[in-house]
Amino acid sequence: MLAAGAILTAIGALFLFVGSLGILRLPDVYNRLQAGTKCTTFGSFFCIIGVGIMEPGWFWKCLIIALFILLTNPISNHALGRAALKSGVPLCPKNVVDKSKEFKEYRENREEK
Amino acid sequence: MRNYLYLFCLLLGVWLCLSSSLHTQEVIAGLIVSFIISVLFGRWYARLGLPPMSIKRAWYVLLYGIKLALEIIKANFDVAYRVLHPALPIKPGIVAVKTNLKSDIAKFILANSITLTPGTFTVDVIGDRLLIHWIYVESEKLEDATQRISEKFEKYLRVIFE
């Protein structure tokens, strides 16, 4: 039981490490958010479940925490991305397409109606 | 009525997980407290507009859960590959996607699922359009991007919510 929990926690830690490496390496705020959300969701999920398996008495509480993270992580990611776009954080030079201007027009047209 | 029932089941489930025991006292206390809270606050919960329960819907919720879990795993390996690759193979862009879902809660779940899947996250939602940041743009066209990003979830959500 202890070994299984330790392995799961190690997998989680590995993904958290990859996530933080991504935040260092990727060029702009939007790409960093990609690494930040995906790896932290998976990483913290596995870490917490691993702890739950190591301590069977905590398992159900850990499950609640893990589900809560799974639900709230994309929302915080969305809020950060939207705030960055609205305050005009520039996209990196590698960027190939940006539909946000058209989207803005689409929104204004809708609001006029 | 069904909203009260959903809320009751949710509260009871959380209570049983938190107390992590099936002693009669704990279960009875949980039942009473969940009942009182769902009677008092079920009205607000109704605003979410959850659909009525049916076997077909429950089955699709299960399928959807499995699909989402697989996509999350894929997403992580995808991001790990891009980050660890020495040349950093990214081609980021912001694209728009169309959705046919009507209710707010369905669009909310779709947006969150897109955020959890490989290489995409939702930046903004307005009406039937979703603005999506894509780490490796495969297609700029609206229909094509819709097909690639949101169709795999939408076919389940359409059954669940409509």
Contacts between the chains, C-beta under 8 A, distances in Angstrom:
chain1	res1	chain2	res2	distance
A	15	B	76	6.0
A	15	B	80	7.1
A	18	B	79	7.2
A	18	B	80	4.6
A	18	B	83	5.7
A	18	B	84	6.8
A	19	B	79	7.7
A	21	B	83	5.5
A	21	B	84	7.4
A	22	B	79	6.3
A	22	B	82	7.7
A	22	B	83	4.0
A	25	B	83	5.9
A	25	B	88	6.5
A	26	B	83	7.1
A	26	B	88	7.3
A	26	B	90	7.1
A	27	B	90	7.8
A	28	B	92	7.7
A	30	B	92	6.6
A	30	B	94	7.8
A	30	B	121	7.9
A	30	B	123	7.8
A	30	B	133	4.8
A	31	B	90	6.3
A	31	B	92	5.6
A	31	B	135	6.1
A	33	B	121	6.5
A	33	B	133	7.7
A	34	B	79	6.3
A	34	B	119	6.8
A	34	B	121	6.2
A	34	B	133	7.3
A	34	B	135	5.2
A	35	B	79	5.5
A	35	B	83	5.9
A	37	B	115	6.5
A	37	B	116	7.7
A	37	B	121	6.6
A	38	B	72	7.8
A	38	B	75	4.9
A	38	B	76	5.6
A	38	B	78	7.9
A	38	B	79	4.7
A	38	B	116	7.2
A	39	B	76	6.2
A	39	B	79	5.9
A	39	B	80	7.1
A	41	B	72	6.9
A	41	B	116	6.6
A	42	B	72	6.4
A	42	B	73	7.5
A	42	B	75	7.9
A	42	B	76	4.4
A	57	B	20	6.8
A	58	B	20	7.9
A	59	B	20	7.3
A	60	B	16	7.5
A	60	B	17	4.0
A	60	B	18	7.3
A	60	B	20	4.4
A	61	B	17	6.6
A	61	B	18	6.2
A	61	B	20	6.5
A	63	B	17	6.2
A	64	B	14	6.4
A	64	B	17	4.9
A	64	B	18	6.6
A	71	B	112	7.8
A	74	B	111	7.7
A	74	B	112	4.3
A	74	B	115	3.7
A	74	B	116	5.7
A	74	B	121	7.6
A	74	B	122	7.9
A	75	B	112	6.9
A	77	B	115	5.6
A	77	B	121	5.8
A	78	B	111	6.7
A	78	B	112	7.7
A	78	B	115	6.2
A	78	B	121	7.0
A	78	B	122	5.6
A	78	B	123	7.3
A	81	B	121	6.1
A	81	B	122	7.6
A	81	B	123	4.6
A	81	B	133	6.4
A	82	B	123	5.6
A	82	B	124	5.4
A	85	B	94	8.0
A	85	B	123	5.5
A	85	B	124	6.9
A	85	B	131	7.9
A	91	B	92	7.2
A	91	B	94	7.3
A	92	B	92	6.8
A	94	B	90	6.4
A	94	B	91	6.9
A	94	B	92	6.2
A	95	B	92	5.4
A	95	B	93	5.8
A	95	B	94	7.8
A	96	B	91	5.6
A	96	B	92	7.3
A	96	B	93	4.6
A	96	B	137	5.3
A	96	B	140	7.8
A	97	B	93	3.8
A	97	B	94	6.7
A	97	B	95	6.2
A	97	B	137	5.8
A	97	B	140	4.8
A	98	B	93	6.6
A	98	B	94	5.0
A	99	B	94	5.4
A	99	B	95	5.4
A	99	B	96	4.6
A	99	B	131	6.8
A	99	B	140	7.8
A	100	B	94	5.2
A	100	B	123	7.5
A	100	B	124	7.9
A	100	B	131	6.2
A	102	B	96	7.0
A	103	B	96	5.7
A	103	B	124	6.9
A	103	B	126	7.4
A	103	B	129	6.6
A	103	B	131	5.0
A	106	B	96	7.9
A	106	B	126	7.0
A	106	B	127	7.9
A	106	B	129	6.2
A	107	B	126	4.9
A	110	B	126	6.7
A	110	B	127	5.7
